[in-house]
Amino acid sequence: MMDRVKLSRIDEELDSSEVAELCFLCHDVVKKKQLEGVRDAKDLFLKLEEKDLLSNYSFLSQLLETIRRPDLLNLLETDSRPPQETGANPTLSAYRVMLYKIYEDMTRENFEKMKFLLNDKLGKRNIETCDTALDLFVEMEKADLLSNTKLTELQTILQEFDQQLASTVQRYREGLSQPEQIRLPPHFSMDDQRFTHQSTEPTWSIAETQPNGEPVYSDAEPLQTKSSSPPDETEYYILNHNPRGLCVVINNEVFEEASGLKERRGSHQDESTLRSVFSRLGFKMVVHKNLTAKKMRSEIQELGATDFFNHDALVVCVLSHGEKGSVFGTDGLEVSLRELTQPFTSGNAPTLARKPKLFFIQACQGSDFQRGAIPCPVKQRQEEKKNEQSVFEDDAGRVTVETIPHDADFLMGMATVPEYKSFRNTSTGSIYIQELCRQLVRSASKSSENDDILTVLTRVNREVSQGDYQRKKQMPEPKYTLTKKLVLKFV
């Protein structure tokens, strides 16, 4: 049992609004009806004591840390007695912590908007008794509009006036907010702070490259346990909307004469194949043809301002000539890759935060040809040369992968490695895009396999690298900051 003198001192430091916050956070461990009569922190401590929740520092520490009163934690530090161990230390509900974060981040103006939007559902009399968002949450729970598994109504309402708040709910729903381990001051030992039951604690992978070609895992990515249960939502991106999101294709095929750039014959085949494959994968297609640099910027900026709340992912495919760090508009002017990706970072597009953003760039990264390890025959038949020259072309220019934003959840699929050309068949389309689509179809059509996008791109690398184009080679290169596995299946 904790020192009542210390509890009394903590009580003196807490104002009525903080006590109300503590009560809200305790709703899952103390019956709401019992909390209705709580007038101050001392009353709350008595309720917690009845539930054996003050036998050590764990639960109270979590409460004070959550309401951002670390100064009061210092009062507990002076007690040199080791905390008593109990059979199971309770933890604050991740659901309650999520709601509390929304309450913390909500402005008064948005609170009034929320009250207005809930007026018909909760009733004017109940709305009038609500002084804070926490009160609204309680009323929503009473009306069966809100629970730890019923969050659609809340998310829809928040979406009306604050995308960031709605994203907080979305992240919780996706399992990104794991049962939150409330940070404790250094002086508290973690030896007995079991924030999750041992059987459900994630195992952290430190593997970097698997010998069988499996995708790379980050140190903070939990391994999927061997079971017949559905994929762990903390390991896979969630794709449950229909459509999944947008697939935007910018196909620059015909260039202005003054640009000095050749027509990209065969690019219409890439556009057609991308449209077919990503439509089957559940994406809504948007295709832009032959855009100037200014128009490309305009379309990308407009796309970045889109509300992606009901989207699971974004795909952008750019088919064009290019130069170092950029792609060309049809007027021959450059658009940097940074300009293409920057509008979709989490800061600029909050409703895309924690969602995969895939960019596939069909363009050269240089003017050099990549040769194979085995020299080509010195003598070629004249007819073979003629056929190769009429079928294959290069998309001259460089697009360096250094322009990938450092924000999470981006993937940049490049047609070739830096300093080298990529190839396009003037009849059937580019080597890279066509192989990418073939491998996506292969993976999406096999329901028994969960090949993620990195596995797919590894196959693309292998198949493209084995081909010969004008007696030269091509080696694609993906770069990514994905934090989960992305599996694309036909809908």
C-alpha positions as CSV (number, residue, x, y, z in Angstrom):
1,M,0.0,0.0,0.0
2,M,1.3,3.4,-0.9
3,D,2.1,6.2,1.5
4,R,-1.2,8.2,2.0
5,V,0.8,11.3,2.8
6,K,2.3,11.2,-0.7
7,L,-1.1,10.6,-2.2
8,S,-2.5,13.6,-0.3
9,R,0.3,15.7,-1.6
10,I,-0.4,14.6,-5.2
11,D,-4.0,15.4,-4.6
12,E,-3.2,18.9,-3.6
13,E,-1.3,19.5,-6.9
14,L,-4.1,18.3,-9.2
15,D,-6.9,20.6,-10.3
16,S,-10.4,19.5,-11.1
17,S,-9.8,19.2,-14.9
18,E,-6.8,16.9,-14.3
19,V,-8.9,14.8,-11.9
20,A,-11.6,14.5,-14.6
21,E,-8.9,13.4,-17.0
22,L,-7.6,10.7,-14.6
23,C,-11.1,9.4,-14.1
24,F,-11.6,9.1,-17.9
25,L,-8.4,7.1,-18.2
26,C,-9.6,4.8,-15.4
27,H,-12.9,3.9,-17.0
28,D,-11.7,0.5,-18.1
29,V,-10.5,-0.5,-14.6
30,V,-13.2,1.1,-12.4
31,K,-16.9,1.1,-13.2
32,K,-18.0,4.4,-14.7
33,K,-20.9,4.7,-12.2
34,Q,-18.4,4.5,-9.3
35,L,-16.4,7.3,-10.8
36,E,-19.4,9.6,-11.1
37,G,-19.1,10.6,-7.4
38,V,-15.4,11.3,-7.5
39,R,-14.8,14.9,-6.4
40,D,-11.0,15.0,-6.1
41,A,-8.0,12.9,-6.5
42,K,-8.3,11.4,-3.0
43,D,-11.7,10.0,-3.9
44,L,-10.1,8.4,-7.1
45,F,-7.2,7.0,-5.1
46,L,-9.7,5.2,-2.8
47,K,-11.4,3.7,-5.8
48,L,-8.1,2.5,-7.2
49,E,-7.1,1.2,-3.8
50,E,-10.3,-0.9,-3.7
51,K,-9.3,-2.5,-7.0
52,D,-5.7,-3.2,-5.7
53,L,-4.3,-0.8,-8.3
54,L,-2.1,1.1,-5.9
55,S,0.0,-1.8,-4.6
56,N,3.0,-0.5,-6.5
57,Y,3.9,2.5,-8.7
58,S,3.0,1.1,-12.0
59,F,-0.6,2.2,-12.7
60,L,-0.3,5.6,-10.9
61,S,2.9,6.3,-12.8
62,Q,1.2,5.6,-16.1
63,L,-1.7,7.9,-15.2
64,L,0.5,10.8,-14.2
65,E,2.8,10.4,-17.2
66,T,-0.2,10.4,-19.5
67,I,-1.6,13.7,-18.2
68,R,1.9,15.1,-18.4
69,R,2.6,15.6,-14.7
70,P,6.1,14.2,-14.4
71,D,6.7,16.6,-11.5
72,L,4.3,14.6,-9.4
73,L,6.2,11.4,-10.2
74,N,9.1,13.0,-8.3
75,L,7.1,12.7,-5.1
76,L,7.2,8.9,-5.6
77,E,10.9,8.9,-6.1
78,T,11.7,9.8,-2.5
79,D,10.2,6.5,-1.3
80,S,13.2,4.2,-1.1
81,R,11.2,1.1,-0.5
82,P,11.1,-1.3,-3.5
83,P,7.6,-1.6,-5.0
84,Q,5.7,-4.7,-4.2
85,E,5.2,-7.2,-6.9
86,T,1.8,-8.3,-7.9
87,G,0.5,-11.1,-10.0
88,A,-0.4,-8.9,-12.9
89,N,0.2,-5.2,-13.2
90,P,-2.6,-3.4,-15.0
91,T,-1.9,-1.1,-17.9
92,L,-3.7,1.9,-19.3
93,S,-6.0,1.0,-22.2
94,A,-4.4,2.0,-25.6
95,Y,-7.9,2.9,-26.6
96,R,-8.3,5.4,-23.7
97,V,-4.8,6.8,-24.4
98,M,-5.7,7.4,-28.0
99,L,-8.9,9.2,-27.0
100,Y,-7.0,11.3,-24.5
101,K,-4.5,12.3,-27.2
102,I,-7.4,13.5,-29.4
103,Y,-8.7,15.5,-26.5
104,E,-5.3,17.0,-25.9
105,D,-4.9,18.1,-29.5
106,M,-8.4,19.3,-30.1
107,T,-8.9,23.1,-30.2
108,R,-11.9,24.8,-28.6
109,E,-13.3,25.6,-32.1
110,N,-13.1,22.0,-33.2
111,F,-14.7,20.9,-29.9
112,E,-17.7,23.1,-30.7
113,K,-17.9,21.7,-34.2
114,M,-17.8,18.2,-32.8
115,K,-20.7,19.0,-30.5
116,F,-22.7,20.4,-33.4
117,L,-22.1,17.3,-35.5
118,L,-23.2,15.0,-32.7
119,N,-26.2,17.0,-31.7
120,D,-28.8,14.8,-33.5
121,K,-27.1,11.6,-32.4
122,L,-26.7,12.4,-28.7
123,G,-29.5,14.9,-28.1
124,K,-29.3,18.5,-27.2
125,R,-29.7,17.9,-23.4
126,N,-26.7,15.5,-23.3
127,I,-24.6,17.7,-25.5
128,E,-25.1,20.7,-23.2
129,T,-23.6,18.8,-20.2
130,C,-20.4,18.2,-22.1
131,D,-17.6,20.6,-21.2
132,T,-14.7,18.8,-22.9
133,A,-14.1,16.2,-25.6
134,L,-13.7,13.6,-22.9
135,D,-17.3,14.2,-21.9
136,L,-18.4,13.8,-25.5
137,F,-16.5,10.5,-25.7
138,V,-18.3,9.2,-22.6
139,E,-21.7,10.2,-24.0
140,M,-20.9,8.5,-27.3
141,E,-20.0,5.4,-25.4
142,K,-23.3,5.5,-23.5
143,A,-25.1,5.9,-26.9
144,D,-23.2,2.9,-28.2
145,L,-21.5,5.0,-30.9
146,L,-18.0,4.5,-29.6
147,S,-16.0,1.7,-28.1
148,N,-12.5,0.2,-28.5
149,T,-13.8,-1.8,-31.5
150,K,-16.4,0.8,-32.7
151,L,-14.6,3.8,-34.0
152,T,-16.1,4.5,-37.4
153,E,-18.5,7.2,-36.1
154,L,-15.7,9.1,-34.3
155,Q,-13.3,8.9,-37.2
156,T,-16.0,10.1,-39.7
157,I,-16.8,13.1,-37.5
158,L,-13.2,14.1,-36.9
159,Q,-12.6,13.8,-40.6
160,E,-15.1,16.7,-41.1
161,F,-12.8,19.3,-39.4
162,D,-9.4,17.9,-38.5
163,Q,-7.5,15.4,-40.6
164,Q,-4.7,14.9,-38.0
165,L,-7.2,13.9,-35.3
166,A,-8.8,11.5,-37.7
167,S,-5.4,10.0,-38.5
168,T,-4.9,9.3,-34.8
169,V,-8.0,7.1,-34.9
170,Q,-6.8,5.5,-38.2
171,R,-3.4,4.6,-36.8
172,Y,-5.1,3.0,-33.7
173,R,-7.4,1.0,-36.0
174,E,-4.5,-0.2,-38.1
175,G,-2.8,-1.5,-34.9
176,L,0.0,1.0,-35.2
177,S,-0.7,2.2,-31.6
178,Q,0.2,-1.0,-29.7
179,P,-0.8,-1.2,-26.1
180,E,1.2,1.9,-25.2
181,Q,4.1,1.5,-22.9
182,I,3.8,4.7,-20.9
183,R,7.3,6.2,-20.4
184,L,8.5,6.1,-16.8
185,P,11.2,8.2,-15.3
186,P,14.6,6.7,-15.1
187,H,14.4,5.9,-11.4
188,F,11.6,3.4,-11.9
189,S,12.8,-0.1,-12.6
190,M,11.2,-1.9,-15.6
191,D,11.9,-5.3,-14.2
192,D,8.3,-5.7,-13.0
193,Q,6.5,-3.3,-15.3
194,R,4.7,-5.9,-17.6
195,F,2.9,-3.6,-19.9
196,T,1.8,-6.5,-22.0
197,H,1.3,-10.1,-21.1
198,Q,4.4,-12.1,-21.9
199,S,2.6,-14.3,-24.4
200,T,1.8,-11.4,-26.6
201,E,5.0,-9.4,-26.4
202,P,6.4,-8.9,-30.0
203,T,9.7,-10.6,-30.9
204,W,12.0,-8.1,-32.6
205,S,13.9,-9.0,-35.7
206,I,17.5,-7.9,-36.1
207,A,17.9,-9.7,-39.5
208,E,18.9,-7.5,-42.4
209,T,19.1,-9.7,-45.5
210,Q,17.6,-13.2,-45.7
211,P,19.6,-15.7,-47.8
212,N,16.4,-16.8,-49.6
213,G,15.7,-13.4,-51.0
214,E,13.0,-12.4,-48.5
215,P,12.4,-8.7,-47.9
216,V,14.4,-6.7,-45.5
217,Y,13.0,-6.1,-42.0
218,S,13.8,-3.1,-39.8
219,D,14.9,-3.7,-36.2
220,A,11.6,-2.3,-35.0
221,E,9.4,-4.6,-37.0
222,P,7.7,-7.5,-35.1
223,L,8.1,-10.9,-36.6
224,Q,4.9,-12.7,-37.6
225,T,4.3,-15.8,-35.4
226,K,3.7,-19.1,-37.0
227,S,-0.1,-19.6,-36.9
228,S,-3.1,-20.0,-39.1
229,S,-4.5,-16.6,-38.0
230,P,-4.7,-13.6,-40.4
231,P,-1.6,-11.5,-41.0
232,D,-0.6,-9.4,-38.0
233,E,-1.8,-5.8,-38.6
234,T,1.4,-4.5,-37.1
235,E,3.4,-6.2,-39.8
236,Y,1.3,-5.6,-42.9
237,Y,-0.2,-2.5,-44.4
238,I,-4.0,-2.6,-44.2
239,L,-5.8,-2.6,-47.5
240,N,-9.6,-2.7,-46.9
241,H,-11.1,0.1,-48.8
242,N,-12.6,-0.2,-52.3
243,P,-11.1,1.4,-54.2
244,R,-7.7,0.9,-52.5
245,G,-6.7,4.4,-53.5
246,L,-5.5,6.2,-56.6
247,C,-3.0,5.0,-59.2
248,V,-1.9,8.1,-61.2
249,V,0.0,7.6,-64.4
250,I,1.8,10.5,-66.1
251,N,2.6,9.3,-69.6
252,N,4.8,11.7,-71.6
253,E,5.0,10.1,-75.0
254,V,5.0,13.0,-77.5
255,F,7.4,15.9,-76.9
256,E,7.5,19.4,-78.4
257,E,9.8,19.8,-81.3
258,A,11.7,22.6,-79.5
259,S,12.5,20.2,-76.6
260,G,14.9,18.2,-78.8
261,L,13.5,15.0,-77.2
262,K,12.3,12.1,-79.3
263,E,8.8,10.6,-79.2
264,R,8.7,7.7,-76.8
265,R,7.1,5.1,-79.0
266,G,5.5,2.2,-77.2
267,S,4.8,4.1,-74.0
268,H,1.1,3.8,-74.7
269,Q,1.5,0.1,-74.1
270,D,2.9,0.8,-70.6
271,E,0.0,3.1,-69.9
272,S,-2.5,0.4,-71.0
273,T,-0.9,-2.3,-69.0
274,L,-0.6,-0.2,-65.9
275,R,-4.3,0.7,-66.2
276,S,-5.3,-2.9,-66.5
277,V,-3.2,-4.3,-63.7
278,F,-3.8,-1.6,-61.1
279,S,-7.5,-1.5,-61.8
280,R,-7.6,-5.2,-61.0
281,L,-5.6,-4.5,-57.9
282,G,-8.4,-2.2,-56.7
283,F,-7.0,1.2,-57.6
284,K,-8.9,4.0,-59.2
285,M,-7.0,5.0,-62.3
286,V,-6.1,8.6,-63.2
287,V,-4.0,9.1,-66.4
288,H,-2.4,12.3,-67.6
289,K,-0.9,12.4,-71.1
290,N,1.8,14.6,-72.5
291,L,2.2,17.2,-69.7
292,T,4.6,20.1,-69.7
293,A,6.8,20.6,-66.7
294,K,4.4,23.3,-65.3
295,K,1.4,21.1,-65.8
296,M,3.1,18.1,-64.1
297,R,3.9,20.3,-61.1
298,S,0.3,21.5,-61.1
299,E,-1.2,18.1,-61.2
300,I,1.1,16.7,-58.5
301,Q,0.3,19.7,-56.2
302,E,-3.4,19.2,-56.7
303,L,-3.0,15.5,-56.0
304,G,-1.1,16.2,-52.8
305,A,-4.1,18.3,-51.6
306,T,-6.5,15.4,-52.0
307,D,-8.3,14.0,-49.0
308,F,-6.8,10.5,-48.7
309,F,-8.7,9.6,-45.6
310,N,-10.6,6.7,-47.3
311,H,-7.5,5.6,-49.3
312,D,-5.2,2.8,-48.3
313,A,-2.3,3.6,-50.6
314,L,-1.1,5.9,-53.4
315,V,0.6,4.8,-56.6
316,V,2.3,7.3,-59.0
317,C,3.9,6.1,-62.3
318,V,5.9,8.5,-64.4
319,L,6.8,7.5,-67.9
320,S,9.1,10.1,-69.6
321,H,12.6,11.1,-70.6
322,G,14.8,12.5,-67.8
323,E,18.0,14.0,-66.5
324,K,19.9,13.7,-63.3
325,G,17.4,14.1,-60.4
326,S,14.5,14.9,-62.6
327,V,12.1,13.9,-65.3
328,F,11.2,16.0,-68.4
329,G,7.9,17.6,-69.3
330,T,6.9,17.5,-72.9
331,D,8.4,21.0,-73.3
332,G,11.8,19.7,-72.3
333,L,11.9,21.4,-68.9
334,E,12.8,19.4,-65.8
335,V,10.7,18.4,-62.8
336,S,12.8,17.1,-59.9
337,L,11.8,13.9,-58.1
338,R,11.7,15.9,-54.9
339,E,8.9,17.9,-56.4
340,L,7.1,14.7,-57.3
341,T,7.3,13.2,-53.8
342,Q,7.4,16.1,-51.4
343,P,3.6,16.8,-51.6
344,F,2.9,13.4,-50.1
345,T,5.1,13.4,-47.0
346,S,3.3,12.9,-43.7
347,G,3.6,16.6,-43.0
348,N,2.1,17.8,-46.3
349,A,-0.5,15.0,-46.7
350,P,-1.5,13.9,-43.1
351,T,-4.2,11.6,-44.4
352,L,-1.5,9.6,-46.2
353,A,0.6,9.2,-43.0
354,R,1.5,5.6,-42.2
355,K,0.2,4.5,-45.7
356,P,2.4,3.2,-48.5
357,K,3.2,5.6,-51.3
358,L,4.6,3.9,-54.3
359,F,6.5,5.7,-57.2
360,F,7.5,3.9,-60.3
361,I,9.8,5.8,-62.6
362,Q,10.5,4.6,-66.2
363,A,13.5,6.7,-67.3
364,C,17.2,6.4,-67.7
365,Q,19.6,7.4,-64.9
366,G,22.5,8.2,-67.2
367,S,23.9,7.9,-70.7
368,D,26.0,4.8,-70.3
369,F,25.2,1.4,-71.4
370,Q,25.5,-1.5,-68.9
371,R,27.3,-4.4,-70.3
372,G,27.1,-8.1,-69.3
373,A,29.9,-10.1,-67.8
374,I,30.3,-12.2,-71.0
375,P,31.5,-10.1,-74.0
376,C,29.1,-9.9,-77.0
377,P,30.4,-11.4,-80.2
378,V,32.5,-8.9,-82.2
379,K,30.6,-9.6,-85.4
380,Q,26.8,-9.2,-85.6
381,R,24.6,-9.8,-88.5
382,Q,23.6,-6.6,-90.2
383,E,19.9,-7.7,-90.0
384,E,20.1,-8.3,-86.3
385,K,21.5,-4.8,-85.7
386,K,18.7,-3.3,-87.8
387,N,16.0,-5.2,-85.8
388,E,17.4,-4.2,-82.5
389,Q,17.7,-0.5,-83.4
390,S,14.1,-0.4,-84.6
391,V,12.6,-2.2,-81.6
392,F,14.6,-0.9,-78.6
393,E,15.1,2.7,-77.6
394,D,16.4,4.4,-74.4
395,D,14.8,6.9,-72.2
396,A,17.8,9.2,-71.9
397,G,18.3,11.0,-68.6
398,R,19.1,10.4,-65.0
399,V,16.8,10.1,-62.0
400,T,18.8,9.7,-58.8
401,V,17.4,7.8,-55.8
402,E,18.9,10.4,-53.4
403,T,15.8,12.5,-54.0
404,I,13.6,10.0,-52.1
405,P,12.2,11.8,-49.0
406,H,13.5,10.5,-45.7
407,D,9.9,10.2,-44.5
408,A,8.5,6.7,-43.9
409,D,6.4,4.6,-46.1
410,F,7.8,5.6,-49.5
411,L,8.9,3.2,-52.2
412,M,10.7,4.4,-55.3
413,G,11.0,1.8,-58.1
414,M,13.6,2.9,-60.6
415,A,13.9,1.3,-64.1
416,T,17.7,1.1,-63.8
417,V,20.6,1.8,-61.5
418,P,22.4,5.3,-61.6
419,E,24.5,6.3,-64.6
420,Y,22.8,3.8,-67.0
421,K,20.1,3.8,-69.6
422,S,16.8,1.9,-69.5
423,F,15.2,0.3,-72.5
424,R,11.7,0.5,-74.1
425,N,10.4,-1.7,-76.8
426,T,8.7,0.6,-79.4
427,S,6.0,-2.0,-80.0
428,T,5.3,-3.6,-76.6
429,G,6.4,-1.0,-74.1
430,S,9.3,-0.5,-71.6
431,I,11.2,-3.6,-70.3
432,Y,10.8,-2.5,-66.7
433,I,7.1,-1.5,-66.6
434,Q,6.0,-4.6,-68.5
435,E,8.0,-6.9,-66.2
436,L,6.7,-5.1,-63.1
437,C,3.1,-5.6,-64.3
438,R,3.8,-9.3,-65.1
439,Q,5.2,-9.9,-61.6
440,L,2.4,-8.0,-59.9
441,V,-0.2,-10.2,-61.8
442,R,1.8,-13.4,-60.9
443,S,1.8,-12.5,-57.2
444,A,-1.8,-11.1,-57.0
445,S,-3.3,-14.2,-58.7
446,K,-1.9,-16.7,-56.3
447,S,-4.2,-16.6,-53.3
448,S,-2.0,-19.0,-51.3
449,E,1.0,-16.7,-51.4
450,N,1.5,-13.4,-49.6
451,D,4.4,-12.0,-51.7
452,D,5.0,-8.5,-50.6
453,I,6.0,-5.7,-53.0
454,L,9.7,-6.1,-52.2
455,T,9.6,-9.8,-53.2
456,V,7.8,-8.8,-56.4
457,L,10.5,-6.2,-57.2
458,T,13.2,-8.7,-56.5
459,R,11.7,-10.9,-59.2
460,V,11.5,-7.9,-61.5
461,N,15.2,-7.3,-60.8
462,R,16.1,-10.9,-61.7
463,E,14.0,-11.1,-64.9
464,V,15.1,-7.8,-66.3
465,S,18.8,-8.3,-65.5
466,Q,18.7,-11.6,-67.4
467,G,17.6,-10.0,-70.7
468,D,19.7,-8.6,-73.5
469,Y,18.8,-5.3,-75.1
470,Q,20.9,-4.1,-78.0
471,R,23.5,-6.5,-76.6
472,K,23.4,-4.5,-73.4
473,K,22.0,-5.0,-69.9
474,Q,19.5,-3.3,-67.6
475,M,19.4,-3.5,-63.8
476,P,16.4,-2.0,-62.0
477,E,16.8,-0.6,-58.5
478,P,14.1,-0.2,-55.8
479,K,14.6,2.2,-52.9
480,Y,12.2,2.3,-50.0
481,T,11.4,3.5,-46.5
482,L,8.5,1.1,-46.0
483,T,7.8,0.2,-42.4
484,K,5.6,-2.8,-43.1
485,K,4.9,-5.4,-45.7
486,L,2.7,-4.5,-48.6
487,V,0.7,-7.3,-50.3
488,L,-1.3,-6.4,-53.4
489,K,-4.1,-8.8,-54.4
490,F,-6.8,-8.6,-57.0
491,V,-10.1,-7.4,-55.6
